[in-house]
Amino acid sequence: MRLRILLVTAVTTALVLATLLVPLALLTRSHAADRATADATARAQSLAAGIGTALAHPGPEGSRATAASLVTAANGADLPRTSVILADGTVLGPPARVTDAVRLARYGRAFAYAPPEGGQTVLVPVQGTPGGTAVVHVALTDEQLYAGTLPSWLAFAGLGAGLVLLGLLVADRLGARLVGSTQRLAKVADRLAAGDLTARAEPDGPPELRLVAGQLNHLAGRIEGFLTAERENAADLAHRLRTPVAALRLDAEGLRDPAEAERIAADVAALERSVDEVIRTARKPLRDATGLTGAGGPSRGGAGEPSADLAAVARERADFWRPLAEDQGRTLDFHAPDAPVYVRADEAELAAAVDALIGNVFDHTPEGVGMRLSVSAAAGRPGGLLVIEDDGPGFPEGHVPQRGKSGGGSTGLGLDIVRRVAEESGGRTELTSARRASGGEDTPENGRGARVEAHLGGPST
């Protein structure tokens, strides 16, 4: 924008100055020619008076000598070439041709004209001389005719260049102000896009940009208000779950079978921890919830970066779900390396992602369908790979999971949780066919199975 403002200003100023200075330069040239012609005419008239007096004396030889000396005196250095053409064709002074213009001047008419060779010629008749009318011939060259024009043009050019530079300086200051205000608005918008809802624009610059800054601040306030209300609603809804969870705990404590009571009580305790985590997350300040460590955006490294052992978390969640799998006649195979596989994710969020993957198998496959959960270190880079496969019908053709849309009667948030955790760690998710990925064949009898891969990035070093 700044460069364009400078370009437009330079072109506009140049056009305006050309409109003004070019006619002025031509006028200066014309004025110089008129001045030189007038000076030559006055010189010719003065010489004509002297020539007329000299030629009127008796004795033609003496009178011509006097006239010749007058002509010689008129041809000084840097002066126009001056001659006198007598009535008999004799030329006193520098050579001069007897042209039609000279013949016309002999009729008593003084005038100036531009000869074909350039310059200007002034003719003044000298009447009353013996033998007829003589003519004073003054020839001006182009240099003499336009003397003093070049310095005037250079002065005009300097004036024009100075005005252009002054215009560019003013335009640059104006452009810097506009661009600076626009860049500050863009930085505030970037901070808002990164999740810093406390970012506000300082209204400055032209009225239009101040209006945009005010509307941007209003938008940021509205977004912050909406998000705050939404998070409070989520926290309130999660808090309402405490009552039925407490009732479940009491029912579990009343079971006669101690082993069954202990198992259900453990499940209820895990549910209570999940509800508490939902409430704590929802009640966090918006700035903390977005993971911001400064005005520039989310944290991607440093001391405050989350980190968790993917293998340990997946093993713990597989052990949690294995009793339910056994009740439904399922196999839940788990494979992970003995060494830790650290990924850039919060341990609670990572556990929620693993629960979502395993829970999807329970929710969307018939009882007795087995599953395989595996963890491996990422090849050639920090991070890890979490894979779950099942022997169910697999994903429908053309299935594209979307948040809030399941197609299987659920909330549709499970795979989105996995996707969010993977992307926030710097990774991605992939959905394929389990049997196709392992080289098997898809048949209507055995199904093709579903395979979900979560590639998670590792902590920054």
C-alpha positions in Angstrom: 0.0 0.0 0.0 2.8 2.4 0.9 4.6 1.9 -2.4 1.3 2.3 -4.3 0.6 5.6 -2.5 4.1 6.9 -3.4 3.7 5.8 -7.0 0.3 7.5 -7.4 1.6 10.6 -5.7 4.6 10.8 -8.0 2.6 10.2 -11.2 -0.1 12.8 -10.2 2.4 15.4 -9.1 4.4 14.9 -12.3 1.3 15.3 -14.5 0.2 18.5 -12.6 3.7 20.0 -12.9 4.0 19.1 -16.5 0.7 20.8 -17.2 2.0 23.9 -15.5 5.7 24.0 -16.2 5.7 23.0 -19.9 3.6 25.9 -21.0 5.6 28.2 -18.7 8.9 26.9 -20.3 7.4 27.5 -23.8 6.3 31.0 -22.7 9.9 31.7 -21.4 11.3 30.6 -24.8 8.9 32.8 -26.7 9.6 35.7 -24.3 13.4 35.3 -24.9 12.8 35.3 -28.7 10.6 38.5 -28.5 13.2 40.2 -26.4 16.1 39.3 -28.7 14.0 40.4 -31.8 13.1 43.7 -30.1 16.7 44.4 -29.2 17.8 43.6 -32.8 15.1 45.9 -34.2 16.2 48.7 -31.9 19.8 48.1 -33.0 18.8 48.1 -36.6 16.8 51.3 -36.3 19.7 53.1 -34.6 22.1 52.0 -37.3 19.6 53.0 -40.0 19.6 56.5 -38.6 23.4 56.7 -38.7 23.6 55.2 -42.1 21.0 57.7 -43.5 23.0 60.6 -42.1 26.3 59.3 -43.5 25.0 58.5 -47.0 23.3 61.9 -47.2 26.8 63.8 -47.1 28.3 64.9 -50.5 30.9 62.6 -51.9 29.8 59.1 -52.2 33.2 57.6 -51.4 33.4 59.5 -48.1 29.8 58.8 -47.1 30.2 55.0 -47.8 33.4 54.9 -45.8 31.6 56.5 -42.9 28.7 54.0 -43.3 31.1 51.1 -43.5 32.7 52.1 -40.2 29.3 52.3 -38.6 28.5 48.8 -39.8 31.8 47.5 -38.5 31.2 49.0 -35.1 27.8 47.3 -35.0 29.3 43.8 -35.5 31.0 43.4 -32.1 31.7 40.1 -30.4 28.5 38.1 -29.5 26.4 40.6 -31.4 24.0 39.8 -34.2 25.5 39.8 -37.7 24.6 43.2 -39.1 24.9 44.3 -42.8 23.7 47.2 -44.9 22.5 46.5 -48.5 22.6 49.6 -50.6 20.2 50.3 -53.4 22.7 49.2 -56.1 23.2 45.8 -54.4 26.5 46.7 -52.6 26.7 45.1 -49.2 28.5 46.9 -46.3 29.6 44.5 -43.6 29.2 40.7 -43.5 27.8 39.2 -46.7 24.0 39.2 -47.2 21.8 38.1 -50.1 19.3 40.3 -51.8 16.2 38.3 -51.2 12.5 39.0 -51.8 12.3 40.1 -48.2 15.0 42.7 -48.9 13.2 43.9 -52.0 10.0 44.2 -49.9 11.8 46.3 -47.2 13.0 48.7 -49.9 9.4 49.8 -50.3 9.7 51.4 -46.8 8.5 48.6 -44.6 10.5 47.3 -41.6 9.8 43.8 -40.4 11.3 40.6 -39.0 11.0 37.1 -40.3 12.4 33.6 -39.8 14.5 32.4 -42.7 14.7 28.8 -43.7 18.2 28.3 -42.3 16.9 29.2 -38.8 17.2 32.1 -36.4 15.6 35.4 -37.0 16.3 38.3 -39.5 15.3 41.9 -38.9 15.1 44.3 -41.9 14.9 48.1 -41.5 14.8 50.4 -44.6 17.0 53.5 -44.9 15.1 56.0 -47.1 16.5 59.2 -48.6 19.9 57.8 -49.5 21.4 58.5 -52.9 20.4 56.0 -55.6 17.5 54.6 -53.7 16.5 52.9 -50.4 19.1 51.0 -48.5 18.2 48.2 -46.1 19.8 47.4 -42.7 20.0 43.6 -42.4 20.4 42.1 -38.8 20.6 38.2 -38.6 20.1 36.4 -35.3 21.2 32.9 -34.8 19.2 30.4 -32.7 21.6 30.7 -29.8 21.2 34.5 -29.9 17.5 34.3 -30.3 16.9 32.0 -27.3 19.7 33.2 -25.1 18.9 32.7 -21.4 16.3 30.1 -22.0 18.3 27.1 -20.8 19.0 28.5 -17.3 15.3 29.2 -16.9 14.4 25.7 -18.0 16.9 24.2 -15.5 15.4 26.4 -12.8 11.9 25.1 -13.7 13.2 21.5 -13.7 14.8 22.0 -10.2 11.5 23.5 -9.0 9.5 20.6 -10.4 11.9 18.0 -8.9 11.7 19.7 -5.5 7.9 19.8 -5.6 7.8 16.1 -6.5 10.2 15.2 -3.7 8.1 17.3 -1.3 5.0 15.5 -2.4 6.6 12.1 -2.0 7.8 13.0 1.5 4.2 14.0 2.5 2.8 10.9 0.8 5.3 8.7 2.5 4.4 10.0 5.9 0.7 9.6 5.1 1.4 6.0 3.8 3.4 5.1 6.8 0.6 6.2 9.1 -2.0 4.2 7.1 0.2 1.1 6.7 1.2 1.2 10.4 -2.5 1.4 11.5 -3.4 -1.4 9.2 -0.5 -3.6 10.3 -1.5 -3.1 14.0 -5.1 -4.1 13.2 -3.7 -7.2 11.4 -1.6 -8.1 14.4 -4.6 -7.8 16.8 -6.6 -10.0 14.4 -3.8 -12.6 14.4 -3.8 -12.6 18.2 -7.5 -13.1 18.3 -7.2 -15.9 15.7 -4.6 -17.5 17.9 -7.0 -17.5 20.9 -5.8 -14.4 22.7 -9.2 -12.9 23.4 -7.7 -10.1 25.5 -6.2 -8.5 22.4 -7.7 -5.1 21.6 -6.9 -2.6 18.8 -5.9 1.0 19.6 -8.1 3.2 17.4 -5.8 5.5 15.4 -5.2 6.6 11.8 -7.9 7.8 9.5 -11.6 7.7 10.6 -12.3 4.6 8.5 -9.5 2.6 10.2 -10.6 3.9 13.6 -14.1 2.6 12.8 -12.6 -0.8 11.8 -10.6 -0.9 15.1 -13.7 -0.2 17.1 -15.7 -2.9 15.4 -12.9 -5.4 15.8 -12.8 -4.6 19.5 -16.5 -5.0 19.7 -16.3 -8.4 17.9 -13.5 -9.6 20.2 -15.7 -8.6 23.2 -18.7 -10.5 21.8 -16.6 -13.6 21.1 -15.2 -13.6 24.6 -18.7 -13.2 26.0 -20.1 -16.0 24.0 -17.2 -18.4 24.8 -17.4 -17.5 28.5 -21.1 -18.2 28.5 -20.6 -21.5 26.6 -17.9 -22.7 29.0 -20.0 -21.8 32.0 -22.9 -23.8 30.5 -20.6 -26.7 30.0 -19.3 -26.5 33.5 -22.9 -26.3 34.9 -24.0 -29.3 32.8 -21.0 -31.3 34.0 -21.7 -30.3 37.6 -25.2 -31.7 37.3 -23.7 -35.1 36.6 -22.4 -35.2 40.2 -25.8 -36.2 41.5 -26.4 -39.3 39.4 -22.7 -40.2 39.8 -23.1 -40.0 43.6 -26.2 -42.2 43.3 -24.2 -44.7 41.3 -21.5 -44.8 44.0 -24.1 -45.5 46.6 -25.7 -48.3 44.5 -22.2 -49.8 44.0 -21.5 -49.7 47.7 -24.8 -51.6 48.3 -23.9 -54.6 46.1 -23.5 -57.8 47.9 -20.7 -59.1 45.8 -17.6 -57.3 47.1 -15.6 -57.9 43.9 -18.4 -56.6 41.7 -18.9 -53.6 44.1 -15.2 -52.8 44.0 -15.1 -52.9 40.2 -18.1 -50.7 39.8 -16.9 -48.4 42.4 -13.6 -48.0 40.5 -15.6 -47.2 37.4 -17.7 -44.7 39.2 -14.5 -43.1 40.6 -13.1 -42.8 37.1 -16.3 -41.2 36.0 -16.1 -38.7 38.9 -12.6 -37.8 37.9 -13.7 -37.2 34.3 -16.5 -35.0 35.4 -14.2 -33.0 37.7 -11.7 -32.6 34.9 -14.5 -31.3 32.6 -15.5 -28.8 35.2 -11.9 -27.7 35.9 -11.2 -27.3 32.1 -14.5 -25.4 31.5 -13.8 -23.0 34.4 -10.2 -22.2 33.4 -9.6 -18.6 32.2 -10.0 -18.4 28.5 -6.3 -17.4 28.1 -5.1 -20.5 30.0 -7.6 -22.7 28.1 -6.2 -21.8 24.8 -2.6 -22.6 25.9 -1.2 -19.2 25.3 2.0 -18.1 26.9 2.2 -14.7 25.2 0.5 -12.5 22.7 1.9 -14.4 19.8 -0.1 -17.6 19.9 -0.2 -21.1 21.4 2.8 -22.6 23.1 4.7 -25.1 21.0 7.7 -25.6 23.2 9.6 -24.6 26.3 9.2 -25.4 30.0 5.4 -25.1 30.0 4.9 -27.5 27.1 2.7 -30.6 27.9 4.3 -34.0 27.6 3.1 -37.6 28.3 4.2 -41.2 27.9 1.9 -42.5 25.1 2.8 -46.1 25.8 2.1 -45.9 29.6 -1.2 -44.0 29.1 -2.4 -46.4 26.4 -1.5 -49.5 28.5 -3.3 -48.1 31.5 -6.5 -47.4 29.4 -6.3 -50.8 27.7 -6.2 -52.4 31.2 -9.2 -50.3 32.2 -11.3 -51.4 29.2 -10.2 -55.0 29.2 -12.8 -56.3 31.8 -15.7 -54.8 29.7 -14.2 -56.4 26.6 -14.1 -59.8 28.3 -17.7 -59.4 29.4 -18.7 -58.9 25.7 -16.6 -61.7 24.5 -14.1 -59.4 22.8 -10.3 -59.6 22.5 -8.3 -56.5 23.3 -4.7 -57.0 22.2 -2.2 -54.4 23.2 1.3 -53.9 21.9 3.8 -51.2 23.0 7.5 -50.9 23.4 9.0 -51.1 26.9 10.7 -47.8 26.6 8.6 -44.6 27.1 7.2 -42.9 24.0 6.9 -39.3 24.8 4.4 -37.1 22.9 3.4 -33.5 23.1 0.0 -33.8 24.8 -1.6 -33.5 28.2 -1.9 -36.8 29.9 -5.6 -36.4 30.6 -6.3 -35.3 27.0 -4.3 -38.2 25.7 -6.2 -40.7 28.0 -9.5 -39.2 26.7 -8.3 -39.8 23.1 -7.4 -43.4 23.8 -10.8 -43.9 25.5 -12.5 -42.4 22.5 -10.8 -44.8 20.2 -11.6 -47.9 22.3 -15.1 -46.6 23.1 -15.9 -46.3 19.4 -15.2 -49.9 18.9 -17.6 -50.8 21.7 -20.3 -48.4 20.4 -20.1 -49.2 16.7 -19.3 -52.9 16.4 -21.3 -56.0 17.5 -20.3 -57.9 20.7 -17.6 -60.4 20.2 -15.7 -58.2 17.7 -12.0 -58.0 18.6 -9.7 -55.1 18.5 -5.9 -54.4 18.5 -4.3 -51.3 20.1 -0.7 -50.6 19.4 1.8 -47.9 20.2 5.1 -47.3 18.4 7.7 -44.6 18.3 7.6 -42.3 15.2 10.2 -43.1 12.5 13.0 -40.6 12.2 11.5 -37.9 14.4 10.2 -37.3 18.0 6.7 -38.5 18.7 4.7 -41.6 18.5 2.0 -43.5 16.6 -1.2 -44.8 18.2 -3.1 -47.3 16.1 -6.4 -49.1 16.8 -7.9 -51.8 14.5 -11.1 -53.8 14.8 -12.7 -56.7 13.0 -16.0 -55.0 12.5 -17.7 -53.8 9.4 -15.4 -50.8 9.0 -16.2 -47.3 7.9 -19.0 -46.7 5.4 -17.9 -45.8 1.8 -17.2 -42.1 1.5 -17.3 -41.6 5.3 -15.8 -38.3 6.4 -16.0 -37.9 10.2 -17.3 -34.5 11.3 -17.6 -33.0 14.8 -21.1 -33.5 16.1 -22.1 -35.9 13.2 -21.6 -39.6 13.8 -24.0 -41.6 11.6 -24.0 -44.3 14.3 -26.4 -42.8 16.9 -23.6 -41.2 19.0 -22.5 -37.6 19.6 -19.8 -37.8 16.9 -17.2 -36.2 19.1 -14.9 -39.2 19.7 -12.8 -39.1 16.6 -12.8 -35.3 16.7 -11.2 -35.5 20.2 -8.5 -37.8 18.7 -8.0 -35.4 15.8 -7.7 -32.4 18.0 -5.2 -34.0 20.3 -3.1 -35.2 17.3 -3.1 -31.8 15.6 -2.3 -29.8 18.7 0.8 -32.0 19.1 1.8 -31.2 15.5 0.5 -34.5 14.0 -2.5 -35.9 12.2 -5.1 -38.7 12.0 -5.7 -41.2 9.2 -8.7 -43.5 8.8 -8.3 -46.6 6.7 -9.4 -50.2 6.4 -7.8 -52.6 8.9 -7.7 -55.6 6.6 -6.7 -53.5 3.6 -3.9 -52.0 5.6 -2.6 -55.4 6.7 -2.8 -56.9 3.2 -6.0 -58.9 3.8 -9.1 -59.1 1.6 -12.4 -57.4 2.3 -15.3 -59.9 2.2 -18.9 -59.5 3.2 -18.5 -62.5 5.6 -15.6 -61.2 7.7 -15.9 -57.4 7.2 -13.0 -55.2 6.4 -12.5 -53.6 9.8 -11.7 -50.0 10.7 -8.2 -48.7 11.3 -7.5 -45.3 12.9 -3.9 -44.0 13.1 -3.1 -41.0 15.3 0.3 -39.6 14.5 1.4 -37.5 17.5 4.3 -35.1 17.6 7.0 -35.2 20.2 8.0 -32.6 22.8 10.3 -29.8 21.7 13.9 -30.2 22.7 
